[in-house]
Amino acid sequence: MKKIVLFVFISSLFLGCSNKIENVEKSFYYWKSNSWQLSDNEKARMHDLQVNKLYVKLFEVDHDANYGDFHISKKYLSYYGEHILTIIT
């Protein structure tokens, strides 16, 4: 009797876990800091993979002893040269 109850319990667990995701939205995270523009190769790859959404990094977060944590807009990143920025994820 215990084996039957255990079998029914385990079977119900496996049968109950059959929720399949029907619709998956393909997306990417665009993290490059040197340009707002996608290259032709990147655009073609997104088209081939049928990507509908692109997450874009808009700013970096830096820390200064005087100012604390502050954001640096992507359009000004070229002015920071070799300065290494910490990316918070």
C-alpha positions in Angstrom: 0.0 0.0 0.0 2.9 2.4 0.8 4.5 1.7 -2.5 1.2 2.5 -4.3 0.8 5.8 -2.4 4.4 6.7 -3.1 4.0 5.8 -6.8 0.9 8.0 -7.1 2.6 10.9 -5.3 5.7 10.8 -7.5 3.5 10.4 -10.7 1.4 13.4 -9.7 4.6 15.4 -9.3 5.9 14.6 -12.7 2.5 15.1 -14.4 1.9 18.3 -12.6 5.2 19.8 -13.8 4.4 19.9 -17.5 3.9 23.7 -17.9 5.7 24.4 -21.1 6.5 28.0 -22.1 4.6 28.5 -25.3 5.8 32.0 -26.3 9.5 32.9 -25.8 10.5 36.5 -26.7 14.1 36.5 -27.9 16.1 39.4 -26.6 19.7 40.5 -26.1 21.6 42.9 -23.8 23.7 45.4 -25.7 26.5 46.4 -23.4 29.1 48.0 -25.6 30.2 51.3 -24.2 31.9 52.8 -27.3 28.9 53.3 -29.6 25.2 53.7 -29.8 25.2 52.2 -33.3 24.8 48.6 -34.1 27.1 47.3 -36.9 25.6 45.9 -40.1 26.8 42.4 -38.9 24.9 42.8 -35.6 21.8 44.1 -37.3 21.8 41.1 -39.7 22.4 38.7 -36.8 19.4 40.1 -34.9 17.2 39.9 -38.0 18.3 36.2 -38.7 17.6 35.3 -35.0 14.3 37.1 -35.0 15.2 39.2 -32.0 12.3 41.5 -30.9 13.8 43.2 -27.9 17.2 44.8 -27.2 18.2 45.9 -23.7 20.7 48.7 -23.9 23.1 49.9 -21.2 22.6 53.6 -21.0 25.1 54.5 -18.3 28.0 53.3 -16.1 28.1 53.7 -12.3 31.4 55.1 -10.8 32.4 55.9 -7.3 34.4 59.0 -6.1 35.4 59.8 -2.6 34.0 63.3 -2.9 30.8 62.6 -4.8 30.0 59.0 -3.8 28.3 56.9 -6.5 27.3 58.7 -9.7 26.3 57.7 -13.2 28.2 58.4 -16.3 26.1 58.8 -19.4 27.1 56.6 -22.4 27.5 59.6 -24.6 30.3 60.9 -22.4 32.2 57.7 -22.0 34.7 58.5 -24.7 36.0 61.4 -22.5 37.2 59.0 -19.8 39.9 57.3 -21.8 41.5 54.4 -20.0 39.6 55.0 -16.7 38.3 51.6 -15.6 34.6 51.7 -14.5 33.0 49.2 -12.2 29.8 47.7 -13.7 27.1 46.8 -11.2 24.9 43.9 -12.3 
